Amino acid sequence: MAEITRMNAVVRKEFGKGASRRARRAGFVPAVVYSSGEETLHVDLPGHEAFLLVKDNLNALVNLDIEGDDQLALVKDIQRHPVRRDILHLDLLAVKRGEKVEVEIPLVLVGESEPGTVVNQEYYTILVSAPAISIPESVELSVEGLGEGEQLLASALTLPEDVTTDLDEETVLASIVIPEEIPETPVEEDAEGVEGEEGAEGEDAEDEDSGDSDE
C-alpha cells in the first residue's frame, strides 16, 4: 500500500524559466498539479522532501497542503538534471481517495531458475488499474526451479485486491533459456605469416616514400 506523505506547497505567482531557476536556488522544486476539469496549479515544493518522496517509489502519493487546503496528488513525471540527476520539475495528478488510477508498477522476478539457464525478462513494468491510496509498489513472480523452455505468462500474476491489469493472459512476461556459447575463432599461423609479410612490404614502401620526400 502506498505511503501518503504530507507536504507544504507554495502557490507560485511567477512563471517561466527564470522563476523556476530562482525557486531551485532557494531550495524548492517547481511542480504543476493537473486536475481533470480544473485549472492547472503551479506550486513550489521543498526540495529535500520532494527528493525523499520519489527516491524509492515509482508512484509516490503526496498529500499537499496548499494554503490550508488538502489535495491528494500522484507523481506522474519527474524531470531530472542530465548530469547531477537532481530534480528539476515534477508533474503531479490530483486524485481522490476513492478514485482508481492507471499506473506502471515494477515487475520483480524472484528465485533462481535451474543451473545452466538464464531468465529473459520481457516486461519490467506492467500497467495496472489500482485505488489511488493503495497502489502496490511492485508485483513479484517466482522463477524458482524453472527449466529451459518454461515461460511465465500474465495469467500467473497475483495482484492485490482491487488491482487489475488489461494484459492478455497469454502475454509472456519472462522465459527460461540456455545461453548460447560464442565459439572461439582460431588464429591460423599462415594468416599471421601473411600479415608479417604484408607488414614488411608496407615498411619498405614507407621507406621508399620517405626517401622520395627527402629529395
C-alpha positions in Angstrom: 0.0 0.0 0.0 1.3 3.4 -0.9 2.5 5.6 2.0 1.0 9.0 1.9 3.5 11.8 2.7 2.3 15.2 3.8 4.0 18.3 2.3 3.5 22.0 2.2 3.1 23.5 -1.3 3.6 27.2 -2.0 1.5 28.6 -4.9 3.7 30.1 -7.5 2.9 33.6 -8.7 5.7 33.9 -11.2 6.2 31.6 -14.2 8.9 30.9 -16.8 12.4 29.5 -16.7 13.7 32.5 -14.6 11.2 31.9 -11.9 11.9 28.1 -11.9 15.7 28.8 -11.5 15.1 31.2 -8.6 12.9 28.6 -6.9 15.6 25.9 -7.3 18.3 28.2 -5.9 16.0 28.8 -2.9 15.8 25.0 -2.3 12.5 24.3 -3.9 11.3 22.1 -6.7 8.9 23.6 -9.2 5.8 21.5 -9.8 2.4 21.5 -11.6 -0.7 19.8 -10.3 -3.1 18.7 -13.1 -6.7 18.1 -12.3 -9.5 17.0 -14.6 -11.8 19.9 -15.4 -9.9 22.3 -13.2 -7.2 24.8 -13.8 -3.6 23.6 -13.6 -1.9 24.7 -10.4 1.7 25.8 -10.3 3.5 25.2 -6.9 6.9 25.0 -5.3 7.7 22.0 -3.1 10.5 21.7 -0.5 13.4 20.2 -2.4 14.7 17.7 0.1 11.3 16.4 0.9 10.5 16.1 -2.8 13.7 14.1 -3.3 12.8 11.7 -0.4 9.2 11.4 -1.8 10.3 9.9 -5.1 13.6 8.3 -4.1 12.3 4.7 -4.0 8.8 5.0 -5.2 7.7 4.9 -8.8 4.2 6.1 -8.0 4.6 8.3 -5.0 1.5 9.7 -3.4 1.5 13.0 -1.5 -1.0 15.0 0.5 -0.3 18.6 -0.4 -1.2 21.4 2.0 -2.0 24.2 -0.4 -2.7 27.4 1.6 -4.6 25.4 4.2 -6.4 23.1 1.7 -5.5 19.5 1.4 -5.0 17.9 -2.1 -4.1 14.3 -2.7 -1.7 14.0 -5.7 0.1 11.3 -7.5 3.6 11.8 -9.0 3.3 11.2 -12.8 6.6 12.6 -14.2 10.0 13.6 -12.9 12.4 15.8 -14.8 16.0 15.4 -13.7 19.2 17.2 -14.5 21.0 15.0 -17.1 24.3 15.0 -15.2 23.6 15.7 -11.5 20.3 13.8 -11.5 18.7 16.2 -9.1 15.0 17.0 -9.6 14.3 19.9 -11.8 10.5 19.6 -12.1 7.6 17.4 -11.0 4.2 16.7 -12.7 1.5 15.7 -10.2 -2.0 14.4 -10.8 -4.7 15.5 -8.4 -6.6 12.4 -7.2 -9.3 11.4 -4.7 -9.2 8.7 -2.1 -11.9 6.5 -3.7 -10.6 7.0 -7.2 -8.8 4.4 -9.4 -5.8 5.4 -11.4 -3.7 3.7 -14.1 -0.1 3.4 -13.2 3.0 1.4 -14.2 4.4 -0.8 -11.4 7.7 -2.8 -11.4 7.6 -6.5 -12.1 10.2 -8.2 -9.9 11.4 -11.7 -10.6 12.4 -13.7 -7.5 14.2 -17.1 -7.1 16.7 -19.0 -9.2 16.0 -21.0 -12.4 17.7 -24.3 -13.0 21.5 -24.3 -13.1 22.9 -23.5 -16.5 19.8 -21.5 -17.5 19.2 -17.7 -17.7 16.0 -15.7 -17.4 14.9 -13.5 -20.2 12.6 -10.8 -18.7 10.3 -9.3 -21.3 8.4 -6.9 -19.1 10.0 -4.8 -16.3 6.8 -2.9 -15.5 3.1 -3.7 -16.0 0.2 -1.3 -16.4 -2.4 -1.7 -13.7 -5.6 0.0 -12.5 -5.4 0.5 -8.7 -7.0 2.6 -6.0 -5.1 5.8 -5.7 -4.4 5.3 -2.0 -3.3 1.7 -2.3 -1.0 1.4 -5.3 1.3 -1.6 -4.9 5.0 -0.8 -5.0 5.7 -3.8 -7.2 4.4 -7.3 -8.1 6.5 -10.4 -7.8 6.8 -13.6 -9.9 8.9 -16.6 -8.9 11.3 -18.3 -11.3 12.4 -20.8 -8.7 13.3 -24.1 -10.2 12.1 -23.4 -13.7 13.9 -25.1 -16.6 14.7 -24.4 -20.2 11.7 -23.6 -22.4 9.4 -22.7 -19.5 7.6 -19.4 -19.6 5.9 -17.1 -17.1 2.6 -15.7 -18.5 0.5 -12.8 -17.4 -2.0 -15.4 -16.1 0.5 -16.2 -13.4 0.2 -12.7 -11.9 -1.3 -12.5 -8.4 -2.4 -8.9 -7.9 -3.7 -7.3 -4.7 -7.4 -6.8 -4.1 -9.0 -4.2 -6.3 -5.9 -4.1 -8.6 -6.4 -5.3 -12.2 -4.5 -5.3 -15.5 -5.6 -5.5 -19.1 -2.7 -7.6 -20.1 -3.7 -10.6 -22.2 -3.3 -13.8 -20.0 -1.1 -15.4 -22.7 1.4 -12.5 -22.7 4.9 -13.8 -22.0 6.5 -11.9 -19.1 9.7 -14.0 -18.9 11.2 -17.1 -20.3 13.9 -19.6 -19.3 16.7 -20.3 -21.9 20.1 -21.8 -22.1 22.7 -19.1 -23.1 24.3 -19.6 -26.4 28.1 -20.3 -26.4 30.1 -18.0 -28.6 32.7 -20.1 -30.5 36.3 -19.0 -30.3 37.8 -18.0 -33.6 41.1 -19.9 -34.1 44.1 -17.9 -35.2 45.9 -19.5 -38.1 49.7 -19.4 -38.3 49.6 -18.9 -42.1 47.5 -15.8 -41.7 50.0 -14.4 -39.2 52.8 -15.1 -41.7 50.9 -13.3 -44.4 50.3 -10.3 -42.1 54.0 -10.3 -41.3 55.0 -10.2 -45.0 52.4 -7.5 -45.7 53.7 -5.5 -42.8 57.3 -5.8 -44.1 56.2 -4.7 -47.6 54.4 -1.8 -46.0 57.5 -0.8 -44.2 59.6 -1.0 -47.4 57.1 1.2 -49.2 57.2 3.7 -46.4 61.0 3.8 -46.5 60.8 4.4 -50.3 58.2 7.2 -49.8 60.4 8.8 -47.1 63.3 8.8 -49.5 61.3 10.4 -52.2 60.1 13.2 -49.8 63.7 14.0 -48.8 64.9 14.7 -52.3 
